[in-house]
Amino acid sequence: MKDHLSKGEIRKDALQDGVEATATAVGAITTVITGAVRDVARAVGGLATDLYEIRDSARRALHDHEHDDPDAFD
């Protein structure tokens, strides 16, 4: 004996499958976006650190240079 599903049951199952597939896709996309945002934040933070270090090194070099040769910039 075959099981016969009503049109309503078929529609409900199709809708349920569609919602589940959509939720899975949204979850996967969210994971990708979250990872990308994290990676961008890490890269920007690394760049900021590098720029601070470069600025501090330049300041120290200028300070050292001024103390070594006070007439260097005159």
C-alpha positions in Angstrom: 0.0 0.0 0.0 1.4 3.4 -1.0 1.3 6.4 1.3 -0.5 9.3 -0.3 0.3 12.7 0.9 -2.1 15.5 0.6 -1.3 18.6 -1.5 -1.1 20.5 1.8 1.4 18.1 3.3 3.5 18.3 0.1 3.5 22.1 0.2 4.3 22.1 3.9 7.3 19.7 3.3 8.5 21.8 0.4 8.3 25.0 2.4 10.0 23.4 5.4 12.9 22.1 3.1 13.2 25.6 1.6 13.4 27.3 5.0 16.0 24.8 6.2 18.1 25.3 3.0 17.8 29.0 3.4 18.9 28.9 7.1 21.8 26.7 6.2 22.9 29.1 3.4 22.5 32.1 5.6 24.6 30.4 8.3 27.4 29.6 5.9 27.4 33.1 4.4 27.4 34.6 7.9 30.4 32.5 8.8 32.3 33.7 5.7 31.5 37.4 6.4 32.4 37.1 10.1 35.8 35.6 9.1 36.4 38.3 6.5 35.6 41.1 9.0 37.9 39.5 11.6 40.7 39.2 9.0 40.2 42.8 7.9 40.3 44.0 11.5 43.5 42.0 12.1 45.1 43.5 9.0 44.1 47.1 9.9 45.4 46.6 13.5 48.7 45.2 12.2 49.0 48.2 9.8 48.3 50.6 12.7 50.9 49.0 14.8 53.5 49.2 12.0 52.7 52.9 11.5 53.1 53.7 15.2 56.4 51.8 15.3 57.6 53.7 12.2 56.6 57.0 13.6 58.3 56.3 17.0 61.5 55.1 15.2 61.5 58.3 13.1 61.0 60.5 16.2 63.8 58.7 18.0 66.1 59.0 15.0 65.4 62.7 14.7 66.0 63.2 18.4 69.2 61.2 18.3 70.4 63.1 15.3 69.6 66.5 16.8 71.6 65.6 19.9 74.6 64.3 17.8 74.8 67.3 15.5 72.9 70.4 16.7 73.7 72.3 13.5 72.5 69.6 11.2 69.2 71.3 10.3 70.4 74.9 10.3 
